[in-house]
């Protein structure tokens, strides 16, 4: 029983160190919303994440139904928010593709679509 406090301390230290390592920057919400239809074309895509991002290794790309890139310039990152400007968008379906590196060095990626017009 005299080793019990050492075991508890060791297990506690392990659990405290493991918790931050499990964090990943996941998409929390987007503008326009994931899977939405919007009447008016947005001038930018804005994504919010659950963790802070590393700007140099995070990006958004937006493509039209033909696969052509319609985003303009590099993504701008402000902690948990990432945005990219868009060229003028005619009615149609668009694919948003994102790749991020959180400040805790975990990479995540995903994609979603939205539609402009009725």
N, C-alpha and C positions, 0 to 999 in steps of 0.2 A: 503494500500500500504506500510505501514511502516514495515510489516512482510515479504515483498517480498524478501529482501536480505537474511533473515534467511532461507526462503524456498529454495532459490537458493543454498545457502551454504550447506544445509542438503542434497538436491538431488545430488549435486556435490560430496560430501563426500561419499555418498552411491555408486554412479557410479564408483568412483575411487577405492573403496574397493572391489566391485564386479568383476571388470575386471580380476585381477589375479586369483580369485577363479574359473574362467571359463576355465583356461588353463589345458590341459591334455597332457601327453606325448604320442603322436601318432607316429606311424611308418612313417618316412619321405622317406627312401629308404633303400635298402638292397644289400648285395653282398654275393652270386649271387642274381641278381634281382628277385623280386617276379614273379612267374609263368614262369621263364626262363628255357631254356634248355642249358646246358653247355657241351662242348665236354670233358673237363678235370675236374675231381672231385676237388672241393675246399678243402683246408686243414682247413678252418675255415668259420664260418658264421659271418658276420658283419652287425649289424643293426644300423641305425642312427635314432634318435628320435627328435621331435620338442621341447622337454623340457629336462632339466637335470634330471638324474635318481638317485634314492637312491640305491647304490650298494647292500646293504644287502637284499633288497626285490625285486630284478630284476633278471630274469632268462630266459634262452633260452634252449629249448630241441629240438633235431632233431631226428626224427624217420624214419625208412625205411618203405617200403610198408607192411611189416609183423608186424609193430608196435614196433620193437626193437629199443632201444635208440642207436644212432650212434654218439652222441656228446660225448666229452671227457672232464671231469672236469667241474668246475663251470664257469659261465659266468664272464668275466672281463668287468667292467664298467669304462668308462672315460667320465664323464659329460653326453653328449648326445649320446655317442657311446657305444654299447655293442657287445662283441664278444665271441664266444665259439669255441674251437678247435674241429675238427672232426677226427674220426678214418678213415682209408682209405675206400673210398666209391666205390663199384662196380657200373656199370650202373644200373639205376633204378630211381624211383620217391621217393622223400624225403619230409617230412612234417616238417616245422619249426614252433614251438609253443613258443610264448613269452608272458611273464607276467612282467609288470613293475610297479614300484611305482615312481612317479615323486617327486621331492623335495618339491612340494607344497601339497603332501600327496594324490594325486589322483591316483587310480589304473586303468590301462588299460591292455588289453590283445588282442591277435590276433594270426593268423596263416596264413601260405601260403605254397605253394609247389614249388619245382624246380625239374628239371630232369637232371640226369647225363647220357651222351651218346646220340646218335642219334636215 
